[in-house]
């Protein structure tokens, strides 16, 4: 979503609601008959009864025909959507099978042949996605960001979907308000801008002012048509990936549809999103000096969410950041603290922190951190189990220390990774070449390293990566996705210190998490003042403080180098 947004169910006030119409008609007619004076003869009454019955029967018949017509139209549209997906799916499968059978001996010829096949299939799929709309747009947007799994022809072809979000009419939104809240838009708001200020695949956002308080708000409303098509579209998505797995078992992407089936109902329940937002807001308000701003939720239903209207600039708007005297390095560090707090702290993880869901604004009330970071779109959240958080912390401490033995141990604890799978998994969680992981991950990626990773994917690692991602726990997939998105946010900031400081912040959170676990284990054996427990506590505390001191000194070192204009490239 390009910015912000919560909601309810659509009701059609069409003529086929015949029982209500008939009851209303009878009341009106009964009143009319009582208002006339004088006596009526029986034949006149009988005649009126016949006329009314005929009129009522006509209305009823018309209503039934309208209802049947609506059902026929819906059935036809459903068949059309299904046929569109099936035709595209089998055309692509056939195209790939024919192309693979025609593989020439010449490597260059084969590369061109395969690229052309990728492009044809991507173009077909794009047309089907655009015509079907609904959640297919969201799926296409997700696929466009999966450059580590999909050929370039697919990802670049789907990029335009990022800006091709549907916009629902004001009239359909009005109907949804009446259906979900029992009252119209004007009953809730002093004004409500008819044109949305932002639109995404699932919802759009309108600027408004509350009628009772005069408070300016952002109103996120779900596209009303989604209720009609989501069940069918999820079934079609599941069918598509399972069929692809049948024909190409080495590239099983069915976990994508599994995750979508699990996540989408949560994202479509804006009441849940409102709860996530307020839980995050309350948690970070307790952290002194945190620049995170979560818009306050006023009220919400399943399809409508009303929250504070708070705007800012994208974090990759470097011209704005520099013009306001905001330090990019401090923005990078603040983002690292926010998302590490979500991973290792006692709060759920926001799993969709792309550039459109994060904004920055100047805050003159603070001196060093003279900015706020605004976080939107709280639909996709996960609670990370405490045991997983702790093992994940130990894994990262091992990565930062380049301790391969401990890395392998906790990779297995976190995701069931075998020794054979470990090099690929280590590269996946760090975004680095395995040689960098086992030497010093705290350094900027070189162009050569990026090219080597890309080349390795073309030499068979892609198939292994697909299989690996299909077996790891879903929550790990979302953590990896969050890591990848935040890494992109950091790279777009083009900081002077590269990834060094963000790794130092990560190390601090990991060290704190492990120390907290050690304290809990000590307390399970009685009072900390007991001699044995006191010894254990002092040993844990000294180990923790040693790491803290080491990290503090190194952070001071890189700060000095940054201020004096020297590059920061050393490891810890």
C-alpha positions in Angstrom: 0.0 0.0 0.0 1.3 3.4 -0.9 0.1 4.6 2.5 -2.3 3.8 5.4 -6.0 2.3 6.8 -10.5 -0.7 8.7 -14.2 -2.3 7.7 -17.4 -4.4 7.3 -19.7 -6.4 4.8 -21.5 -5.3 1.7 -25.3 -5.4 1.5 -27.1 -4.9 -1.8 -30.2 -2.8 -1.6 -31.5 -4.1 -4.9 -35.1 -4.8 -5.7 -34.9 -8.5 -5.0 -35.3 -8.1 -1.3 -39.0 -9.0 -1.9 -40.3 -9.8 1.6 -39.4 -6.4 2.8 -40.9 -4.7 -0.2 -44.1 -6.6 0.1 -44.4 -5.9 3.8 -43.9 -2.2 3.1 -46.4 -2.2 0.3 -49.0 -3.9 2.5 -48.6 -1.3 5.2 -48.9 1.6 2.8 -52.0 0.1 1.2 -53.6 -0.6 4.6 -53.1 3.0 5.6 -54.7 4.2 2.4 -57.7 2.0 2.9 -58.3 3.3 6.4 -58.0 6.9 5.3 -61.0 6.8 2.9 -64.4 7.6 4.2 -67.8 5.9 3.5 -68.7 2.3 3.2 -67.3 -0.1 0.5 -69.2 -2.9 -1.1 -67.7 -6.4 -1.1 -67.2 -6.6 -4.8 -65.0 -3.5 -4.6 -62.9 -5.1 -1.8 -62.6 -8.3 -3.7 -61.5 -6.4 -6.8 -58.9 -4.5 -4.8 -57.6 -7.7 -3.2 -57.2 -9.3 -6.7 -55.3 -6.2 -7.9 -53.0 -6.1 -4.9 -52.3 -9.8 -5.1 -51.5 -9.5 -8.7 -49.2 -6.5 -8.0 -47.5 -8.3 -5.2 -47.1 -11.4 -7.2 -45.5 -9.4 -10.0 -43.1 -7.8 -7.6 -42.2 -11.2 -6.2 -41.7 -12.7 -9.6 -39.5 -9.7 -10.6 -37.5 -10.1 -7.4 -37.0 -13.8 -8.0 -35.9 -13.1 -11.6 -33.5 -10.4 -10.4 -32.0 -12.7 -7.8 -31.6 -15.5 -10.3 -30.1 -13.1 -12.7 -27.6 -11.9 -10.1 -26.7 -15.6 -9.3 -26.2 -16.3 -13.0 -24.0 -13.3 -13.4 -21.9 -14.3 -10.4 -21.6 -17.8 -11.6 -20.5 -16.7 -15.0 -17.9 -14.3 -13.6 -16.6 -17.1 -11.3 -16.3 -19.4 -14.3 -14.6 -16.7 -16.3 -12.0 -16.1 -13.5 -11.4 -19.8 -13.1 -11.0 -20.4 -16.8 -8.6 -17.4 -17.1 -6.4 -18.9 -14.4 -6.6 -22.5 -15.8 -5.8 -21.4 -19.4 -2.9 -19.3 -18.3 -1.5 -22.0 -16.0 -1.6 -24.8 -18.6 -0.3 -22.5 -21.4 2.7 -21.7 -19.3 3.3 -25.3 -18.3 3.1 -26.4 -21.9 5.4 -23.6 -23.0 8.1 -24.6 -20.4 7.8 -28.3 -21.2 8.2 -27.7 -25.0 11.1 -25.3 -24.3 12.9 -27.7 -22.0 12.7 -30.4 -24.6 14.3 -28.2 -27.3 17.4 -27.4 -25.2 20.2 -26.9 -27.7 23.9 -27.8 -27.0 25.0 -24.2 -27.3 24.8 -22.5 -23.9 24.2 -19.0 -25.3 21.4 -20.2 -27.5 19.8 -22.0 -24.6 20.0 -18.9 -22.4 18.2 -16.8 -25.0 15.6 -19.6 -25.6 14.9 -19.9 -21.8 14.7 -16.1 -21.3 12.2 -15.8 -24.1 10.1 -18.5 -22.5 10.2 -16.8 -19.1 9.1 -13.5 -20.8 6.1 -15.1 -22.6 4.9 -16.9 -19.5 5.3 -13.8 -17.4 3.4 -11.7 -19.9 0.5 -14.2 -20.0 0.4 -14.3 -16.2 0.4 -10.5 -15.9 -2.6 -10.3 -18.2 -4.5 -12.8 -16.1 -3.6 -11.1 -12.8 -4.7 -7.7 -14.1 -8.0 -9.1 -15.4 -8.8 -11.0 -12.2 -7.6 -8.3 -9.8 -8.5 -9.1 -6.1 -5.8 -10.9 -4.2 -4.0 -11.8 -7.5 -2.7 -8.3 -7.5 -1.2 -8.8 -4.0 0.3 -12.1 -5.1 1.9 -10.5 -8.1 3.3 -7.7 -6.0 4.8 -10.3 -3.7 6.3 -12.2 -6.6 7.8 -9.1 -8.1 10.0 -8.8 -5.0 11.3 -12.4 -5.1 14.3 -11.8 -7.2 16.2 -14.4 -5.2 13.8 -17.1 -6.4 12.3 -16.0 -9.7 13.9 -15.2 -13.1 14.5 -11.5 -13.8 11.9 -11.7 -16.6 9.1 -12.6 -14.1 10.0 -10.0 -11.4 10.5 -7.1 -13.8 7.3 -7.9 -15.6 5.3 -7.8 -12.3 6.8 -4.5 -11.1 4.0 -2.4 -12.6 1.6 -4.2 -10.3 3.0 -2.1 -7.5 1.2 0.9 -8.9 -1.8 -0.9 -10.4 -4.0 -1.0 -7.3 -7.8 -1.0 -7.6 -9.9 1.9 -6.4 -13.4 1.2 -5.1 -16.2 3.7 -5.8 -17.4 6.0 -3.1 -20.9 4.5 -3.5 -19.7 1.0 -2.7 -17.8 2.3 0.3 -21.0 4.0 1.5 -23.0 0.7 1.1 -20.3 -1.1 3.1 -20.5 1.5 5.9 -24.3 1.1 6.2 -23.9 -2.7 6.2 -21.1 -2.9 8.7 -22.0 -0.1 11.1 -25.7 0.4 10.5 -25.2 4.1 9.6 -23.9 6.1 6.7 -20.5 7.8 6.3 -22.0 11.2 7.0 -23.2 9.9 10.4 -19.6 9.3 11.5 -17.7 12.1 9.8 -17.9 15.8 9.4 -16.3 15.4 6.1 -14.9 12.4 4.2 -12.8 12.9 1.1 -14.4 10.9 -1.8 -11.1 10.3 -3.5 -8.7 8.0 -1.6 -5.2 9.4 -0.7 -3.7 5.9 -1.1 -4.8 2.5 -2.5 -3.4 -1.0 -2.2 -4.5 -4.4 -3.4 -6.7 -5.1 -0.3 -7.8 -1.6 0.8 -7.7 2.1 0.3 -7.4 5.1 2.6 -9.6 8.2 2.8 -8.9 11.4 4.8 -11.8 12.4 7.1 -12.8 14.3 10.2 -14.7 12.7 13.0 -18.1 14.3 13.6 -18.1 14.0 17.4 -14.6 15.3 18.2 -13.5 17.1 15.0 -10.3 14.9 15.0 -8.7 14.5 11.6 -8.4 10.8 10.8 -7.3 8.3 8.1 -10.1 5.8 7.3 -8.8 2.5 5.9 -11.6 0.7 4.0 -11.4 -2.8 2.5 -12.4 -3.1 -1.1 -16.0 -4.4 -0.8 -15.7 -6.8 -3.7 -13.1 -8.9 -1.9 -15.7 -10.6 0.2 -17.2 -12.0 -3.0 -14.0 -13.3 -4.5 -11.4 -14.2 -1.8 -12.6 -17.8 -1.1 -12.5 -18.6 -4.8 -9.2 -16.8 -5.5 -7.5 -18.5 -2.6 -8.6 -21.9 -4.0 -7.4 -21.0 -7.4 -4.0 -19.9 -6.0 -3.7 -23.2 -4.1 -4.6 -25.1 -7.2 -2.1 -23.2 -9.3 0.9 -23.9 -7.1 0.0 -27.5 -6.5 -0.4 -28.1 -10.2 3.0 -26.5 -10.8 4.5 -28.7 -8.1 3.0 -31.8 -9.9 4.7 -30.9 -13.3 7.9 -29.4 -11.8 8.5 -31.1 -8.5 12.0 -29.7 -8.1 10.5 -26.2 -7.8 7.9 -26.6 -5.1 6.5 -23.2 -4.3 3.3 -24.5 -2.7 4.5 -23.0 0.6 3.7 -19.6 -0.9 0.0 -20.4 -1.3 0.0 -22.1 2.2 1.3 -18.9 3.8 -1.1 -16.8 1.8 -4.1 -18.9 3.0 -2.9 -18.5 6.6 -2.0 -14.8 6.5 -4.7 -13.3 4.2 -7.7 -13.8 6.5 -5.7 -12.0 9.2 -4.8 -9.2 6.9 -8.5 -8.9 5.9 -9.7 -8.5 9.5 -9.0 -4.9 10.2 -10.2 -5.3 13.8 -7.2 -7.6 14.3 -5.0 -5.1 12.6 -6.2 -2.4 15.0 -5.3 -4.6 17.9 -1.9 -5.2 16.5 -1.3 -1.5 16.1 -2.4 -0.6 19.6 -0.3 -3.4 21.2 2.8 -2.2 19.3 2.0 1.5 20.2 1.7 0.7 23.9 4.9 -1.4 23.9 7.1 1.2 22.3 5.7 4.1 24.3 7.4 2.4 27.3 10.8 2.5 25.6 12.4 5.9 26.5 13.6 7.8 23.5 12.1 5.5 20.9 11.2 7.5 17.8 8.5 5.1 16.7 5.0 6.5 16.0 2.0 4.2 15.5 -1.2 6.1 14.6 -3.7 5.8 17.4 -6.7 3.6 16.4 -10.1 5.3 17.1 -12.3 2.3 16.2 -12.4 -0.5 13.8 -14.5 -3.3 12.4 -13.7 -6.2 10.1 -13.5 -4.0 7.0 -13.1 -0.5 8.4 -10.3 1.1 10.5 -10.3 4.6 11.7 -7.0 6.1 13.0 -5.0 9.3 13.5 -4.1 11.0 10.3 -0.3 11.1 10.5 1.9 11.6 7.4 5.6 11.7 6.6 8.1 11.1 3.8 9.4 7.8 2.6 12.7 6.7 4.2 14.3 6.7 0.7 13.5 10.3 0.2 17.1 11.3 0.8 16.5 14.9 -0.4 13.9 15.5 2.3 16.1 13.8 5.0 19.2 15.8 4.2 17.3 19.1 3.8 15.8 18.7 7.3 19.2 18.0 8.9 18.3 14.4 9.8 21.3 12.1 10.1 20.8 9.1 7.8 23.0 6.9 10.0 20.7 7.7 13.0 17.6 6.7 10.9 19.3 3.4 10.0 20.2 2.8 13.6 16.6 3.6 14.8 15.1 1.2 12.2 17.5 -1.5 13.4 16.5 -1.0 17.0 12.8 -1.0 16.2 12.8 -4.3 14.3 15.3 -6.0 16.6 13.0 -5.1 19.5 10.2 -6.7 17.6 12.2 -9.9 17.0 13.8 -10.3 20.4 11.4 -8.3 22.7 8.0 -9.2 24.1 6.0 -7.8 21.2 4.8 -9.2 17.9 6.8 -8.7 14.7 5.6 -6.5 11.9 6.3 -8.7 8.9 5.7 -6.2 6.0 8.1 -3.3 6.6 8.5 -2.2 3.0 9.1 1.4 1.9 5.4 2.2 1.6 4.6 1.2 5.2 7.3 3.4 6.8 7.5 7.2 6.8 9.8 9.7 8.5 9.1 13.3 9.7 11.1 16.0 11.4 10.6 16.3 15.2 12.2 19.4 16.6 11.4 18.5 20.2 14.3 16.0 20.2 17.9 16.9 19.7 19.9 13.9 18.6 17.1 11.8 17.2 15.3 14.8 15.6 12.8 12.7 13.7 9.9 10.3 14.1 9.5 7.0 12.3 5.9 6.3 11.5 4.8 2.7 11.0 1.6 1.8 9.0 -0.3 -1.3 8.0 -0.3 -3.7 10.9 -2.2 -6.5 9.3 0.6 -9.0 8.9 2.1 -9.8 12.4 3.6 -12.8 14.1 4.3 -13.6 17.7 7.7 -15.3 17.9 7.9 -18.0 20.6 10.4 -17.2 23.4 12.4 -20.4 22.8 12.8 -19.5 19.1 13.8 -15.9 19.9 16.5 -17.2 22.2 17.9 -19.8 19.7 17.8 -17.2 17.0 19.8 -14.8 19.2 22.4 -17.5 19.8 22.5 -18.2 16.0 23.2 -14.5 15.3 25.9 -14.2 18.0 27.6 -17.2 16.4 27.3 -15.5 13.0 28.8 -12.3 14.3 31.6 -14.2 16.0 32.1 -16.3 12.8 31.8 -19.5 15.0 30.7 -22.1 12.4 30.2 -24.9 14.9 27.7 -22.8 17.0 26.1 -21.5 13.8 25.3 -25.1 12.6 24.0 -26.0 16.1 21.5 -23.2 16.3 20.6 -23.3 12.7 19.3 -26.8 13.4 17.6 -25.6 16.6 15.9 -22.7 14.8 14.8 -24.3 11.5 15.9 -28.0 11.5 18.8 -27.2 9.1 21.1 -30.1 8.3 24.9 -29.7 7.8 24.4 -30.0 4.0 21.8 -27.3 4.0 23.7 -25.0 6.4 25.8 -23.0 3.9 22.8 -22.0 1.9 20.7 -21.2 5.0 23.6 -19.0 6.3 23.6 -17.1 3.1 19.8 -16.7 3.1 19.6 -15.2 6.6 22.5 -12.8 6.1 22.2 -12.0 2.4 25.9 -12.7 2.1 28.2 -15.2 0.4 29.0 -18.1 2.7 32.7 -17.2 2.7 31.8 -13.8 4.2 29.6 -15.5 6.8 32.5 -17.7 8.0 35.0 -14.9 8.1 33.4 -11.5 8.9 29.8 -10.7 8.0 30.2 -7.2 9.3 31.3 -5.6 6.1 29.6 -4.1 3.1 28.7 -6.3 0.2 30.9 -5.8 -2.8 29.7 -5.8 -6.4 31.8 -8.9 -7.0 30.1 -10.7 -4.1 26.6 -9.8 -5.4 27.6 -11.2 -8.9 29.0 -14.4 -7.4 25.7 -15.0 -5.4 23.7 -14.3 -8.6 25.9 -16.7 -10.6 25.6 -19.4 -8.0 21.8 -19.2 -8.1 22.0 -19.9 -11.8 24.2 -23.0 -11.2 21.7 -25.0 -9.3 21.5 -23.4 -5.9 18.0 -22.0 -6.8 16.5 -25.4 -6.7 18.1 -26.1 -3.3 16.9 -22.8 -2.0 13.3 -23.4 -3.0 13.4 -26.8 -1.3 15.0 -25.3 1.8 12.4 -22.5 2.1 9.6 -25.1 1.7 10.7 -27.0 4.9 11.6 -24.2 7.4 8.9 -23.1 9.9 6.6 -20.4 8.5 7.6 -17.9 11.2 11.2 -18.2 10.1 10.1 -17.4 6.5 8.5 -14.2 7.8 11.6 -13.3 9.8 13.7 -13.8 6.7 11.3 -11.7 4.7 11.5 -8.9 7.4 15.3 -9.1 7.4 15.4 -8.8 3.7 13.0 -5.8 3.6 14.9 -4.0 6.5 18.2 -4.7 4.7 16.8 -3.0 1.6 15.6 0.0 3.7 19.1 0.3 5.1 20.8 0.1 1.8 18.4 2.7 0.3 19.5 5.2 3.0 23.1 5.0 1.6 24.6 5.5 5.1 28.3 6.4 5.6 28.8 3.4 7.9 27.3 0.6 5.8 25.9 -2.3 7.7 28.4 -2.2 10.5 26.4 -0.3 13.1 23.2 -2.3 12.4 25.1 -5.5 13.1 26.4 -4.0 16.4 22.8 -3.2 17.4 21.7 -6.7 16.4 24.6 -8.1 18.5 23.4 -6.1 21.5 19.9 -7.4 21.3 21.1 -11.0 20.9 23.5 -10.6 23.9 20.7 -9.2 26.0 18.3 -12.0 25.1 20.8 -14.7 26.0 21.6 -12.9 29.3 17.9 -12.8 30.2 17.6 -16.5 29.6 20.6 -17.2 31.9 19.0 -15.1 34.7 15.7 -17.0 34.4 17.5 -20.3 34.6 19.4 -19.2 37.7 16.1 -18.0 39.3 14.6 -21.4 38.7 17.1 -22.8 41.2 16.1 -20.4 44.0 17.3 -17.1 45.3 20.1 -15.3 43.4 21.8 -14.7 46.8 22.5 -18.5 47.2 26.3 -19.0 46.8 25.9 -21.3 43.8 23.4 -19.0 42.1 25.3 -15.9 43.0 28.4 -17.4 41.3 26.3 -18.3 38.2 24.9 -14.8 38.1 28.3 -13.1 38.3 29.6 -15.3 35.6 26.6 -14.5 33.3 26.8 -10.8 34.1 30.5 -10.6 33.5 30.1 -12.3 30.2 27.3 -10.0 29.2 29.2 -6.9 30.3 32.3 -8.0 28.4 30.2 -8.2 25.2 28.6 -4.8 26.0 31.9 -3.2 26.6 33.4 -4.6 23.4 30.4 -3.4 21.4 30.4 0.0 23.0 34.1 0.5 22.2 33.7 -0.6 18.7 30.6 1.7 18.2 32.7 4.6 19.5 35.4 3.7 17.1 33.2 3.7 14.0 31.6 6.9 15.2 35.0 8.6 15.3 35.9 7.2 11.9 32.6 8.4 10.5 33.0 11.9 11.8 36.6 12.1 10.5 35.5 10.9 7.1 37.3 7.5 7.1 35.4 4.4 5.8 34.2 1.8 8.2 35.2 -1.6 7.0 36.8 -3.4 10.0 35.1 -6.4 11.7 34.7 -6.7 15.4 
